Amino acid sequence: MDSEEIIIPISALQHYLYCPRQCALIHVERLWAENVHTAEGRLLHDRSDRPRTEARHGVRTATALAIGSDGLGLVGVADVVEFVGDDGLQPFPVEYKRGSPKSHRADEVQLCAQALCLEEMLGTPVPEGALFYGKTRRRVVVRFDAGLRALTLEVINLVRALIQNQTTPTADYMASRCDSCSLLDLCRPRRSPGRESVKEWLRRALGDDSS
């Protein structure tokens, strides 16, 4: 697979930083399962998943805005983009999350990638955005500084290499991460099938050796 032809969903960056194996299961092996956490997240997004534009209190807001970057090979949908500033043209992306702020930077990287897309699409700097967490019902403002931008570009390259190589990383069980993952039963981190893909392992376990 030619790396220049790989288009990466922005959500894959968040998946990769949470767990590279989860990212591969979803974006290489095309597997998915839902649990209470993903269902709650889906419900939280319902309000912003319908494309529309509205203006309230002098702020124009676009929801479910399709975004992308030809230069970075990214595509995705921004939950909410507010247009603020004196001229009402400054993009301010807002991403909705079901839980609470994380110790890792996966959510920040996902939001920063949205900002990079908006900068390319609109030709204007996007210095900051916000993460809205359903559990706390509060926004956390995120500055897109040089460090976060560099990390985001690094993760884009790592995800592109993962998809290009079509290899699923081995499982590394961590209770705090794995037990809440909707792919737990498919991943089987306590009994990893090694570098054999989950699809291959399932086929073998079911006695189906046909290709």
DAGI-V304073 format. One record per residue. RES is the residue in three letters. BURIAL is 1 if it has 24 or more other ideal C-beta (glycine too) atoms within 12 Angstrom, else 0. Layout:
res->RES burial->BURIAL
res->RES burial->BURIAL
This chain:
res->MET burial->0
res->ASP burial->0
res->SER burial->0
res->GLU burial->0
res->GLU burial->0
res->ILE burial->1
res->ILE burial->1
res->ILE burial->1
res->PRO burial->1
res->ILE burial->1
res->SER burial->1
res->ALA burial->1
res->LEU burial->1
res->GLN burial->1
res->HIS burial->1
res->TYR burial->1
res->LEU burial->1
res->TYR burial->1
res->CYS burial->1
res->PRO burial->1
res->ARG burial->1
res->GLN burial->1
res->CYS burial->1
res->ALA burial->1
res->LEU burial->1
res->ILE burial->1
res->HIS burial->1
res->VAL burial->1
res->GLU burial->1
res->ARG burial->0
res->LEU burial->1
res->TRP burial->0
res->ALA burial->0
res->GLU burial->0
res->ASN burial->0
res->VAL burial->0
res->HIS burial->1
res->THR burial->1
res->ALA burial->0
res->GLU burial->0
res->GLY burial->1
res->ARG burial->0
res->LEU burial->0
res->LEU burial->1
res->HIS burial->1
res->ASP burial->0
res->ARG burial->0
res->SER burial->1
res->ASP burial->0
res->ARG burial->0
res->PRO burial->0
res->ARG burial->0
res->THR burial->0
res->GLU burial->0
res->ALA burial->0
res->ARG burial->0
res->HIS burial->0
res->GLY burial->0
res->VAL burial->0
res->ARG burial->1
res->THR burial->1
res->ALA burial->1
res->THR burial->1
res->ALA burial->0
res->LEU burial->1
res->ALA burial->0
res->ILE burial->1
res->GLY burial->1
res->SER burial->1
res->ASP burial->0
res->GLY burial->0
res->LEU burial->1
res->GLY burial->1
res->LEU burial->1
res->VAL burial->0
res->GLY burial->1
res->VAL burial->1
res->ALA burial->1
res->ASP burial->1
res->VAL burial->1
res->VAL burial->1
res->GLU burial->1
res->PHE burial->1
res->VAL burial->1
res->GLY burial->0
res->ASP burial->0
res->ASP burial->0
res->GLY burial->0
res->LEU burial->0
res->GLN burial->1
res->PRO burial->1
res->PHE burial->1
res->PRO burial->1
res->VAL burial->1
res->GLU burial->1
res->TYR burial->1
res->LYS burial->1
res->ARG burial->1
res->GLY burial->1
res->SER burial->0
res->PRO burial->0
res->LYS burial->1
res->SER burial->0
res->HIS burial->0
res->ARG burial->1
res->ALA burial->1
res->ASP burial->1
res->GLU burial->1
res->VAL burial->1
res->GLN burial->1
res->LEU burial->1
res->CYS burial->1
res->ALA burial->1
res->GLN burial->1
res->ALA burial->1
res->LEU burial->1
res->CYS burial->1
res->LEU burial->1
res->GLU burial->1
res->GLU burial->0
res->MET burial->1
res->LEU burial->1
res->GLY burial->0
res->THR burial->0
res->PRO burial->0
res->VAL burial->1
res->PRO burial->0
res->GLU burial->1
res->GLY burial->1
res->ALA burial->1
res->LEU burial->1
res->PHE burial->1
res->TYR burial->1
res->GLY burial->1
res->LYS burial->0
res->THR burial->0
res->ARG burial->0
res->ARG burial->0
res->ARG burial->0
res->VAL burial->1
res->VAL burial->0
res->VAL burial->1
res->ARG burial->0
res->PHE burial->1
res->ASP burial->0
res->ALA burial->0
res->GLY burial->0
res->LEU burial->1
res->ARG burial->1
res->ALA burial->0
res->LEU burial->1
res->THR burial->1
res->LEU burial->1
res->GLU burial->0
res->VAL burial->1
res->ILE burial->1
res->ASN burial->0
res->LEU burial->1
res->VAL burial->1
res->ARG burial->1
res->ALA burial->0
res->LEU burial->1
res->ILE burial->1
res->GLN burial->0
res->ASN burial->0
res->GLN burial->0
res->THR burial->0
res->THR burial->1
res->PRO burial->1
res->THR burial->0
res->ALA burial->1
res->ASP burial->0
res->TYR burial->0
res->MET burial->0
res->ALA burial->0
res->SER burial->0
res->ARG burial->1
res->CYS burial->1
res->ASP burial->0
res->SER burial->0
res->CYS burial->1
res->SER burial->1
res->LEU burial->1
res->LEU burial->1
res->ASP burial->0
res->LEU burial->1
res->CYS burial->1
res->ARG burial->1
res->PRO burial->1
res->ARG burial->0
res->ARG burial->0
res->SER burial->0
res->PRO burial->1
res->GLY burial->0
res->ARG burial->0
res->GLU burial->0
res->SER burial->1
res->VAL burial->1
res->LYS burial->0
res->GLU burial->0
res->TRP burial->1
res->LEU burial->0
res->ARG burial->0
res->ARG burial->0
res->ALA burial->0
res->LEU burial->0
res->GLY burial->0
res->ASP burial->0
res->ASP burial->0
res->SER burial->0
res->SER burial->0
